[in-house]
């Protein structure tokens, strides 16, 4: 329904100035992590067509190579580069940051990031753990975005033009009506529970955390810090036909897809990516907005997602993990 394993980190040129500042293609830099299928690949291709330098990063070398070839086939003038990274591993993210900085230096490019799009997402139906020992779905969908964004914030702040963070969330965050965001709950080992792994609840919680993170990062950067250098957006692609449900029993996933299609809610990746592109290219004064539906449309997220005390508590709990 949403994307699978795709997270986007983009370095852009002067799009935020509504086209008033002209730059050459080599000045436009898109970095997309794990952008090998679904929405991530669609976003990479769309921005490559806009003249951005696309950098793909993901866990699977073969899929990265395949995606690079497909982009070049669609746009022979596209600038594409690939890195390997695992968002559920702190060491992998640190190695990625170092490799990225070295590549920027060796390529004689400005050592900064203009656009970071966190688009990672997996739907695991069984107990699975990261290298550090916490739930892998929480690690990939939320913790990875939090940690990597904080690692890359200095590069965002050093941008020569206003920069941006876009967090791709899901309408399923609205299913969360109450949530504890302390360390014990947030990074719980679900194997100790007597019941089956609550994969749907965990998935919804990861997307809810991503919305809270978006609003808290916006508050800290722009409202508390008083800086307009970095803007923060949330993007909801809606129900999209990707392989997010590949681990579900085939009859169940088929039923879900058929129902969504019958209700007219199922979109292609090309349509679903529109809200992501809107969030990426919107004016910086819209920082803190939630994009949905394409055509620049913004809507309100769930009532609970605007709980600033809950967002601050999530931030503090996440920081303890980040600094450990």
Buried (B, 14 or more C-beta within 10 A) or exposed (E): BBBBBBBBBBBBBBBBBEEEEEBEBEBBBBBBBBBBBBBBBBBBBBBBBBBBBBBBBBBBEEBBEBBBEBBBEEBEEBBBBBBBBBBBBBEBBBBBBEBBBEEBEEEEBBEBBBBBBBBBBBBBBEBBBBEBEBBBBBBBBBBBBBBBBBBBBEBBBEBEBBBBBBBBBBBBBBBBEEBBBEBEEBBBEBEEEEEEBEBEEBBBBBBBBBBBBBBBBBBBBBEEEEEEBBBBBBBBBBBBBBEBBEBBEEEEBEEBBEEBEEEEEBBEBEBBBBBBBBBBBBEBEBBBBBBBBBEBEBEEBBEBBEBEEBBBBBBEBBEEBBEE
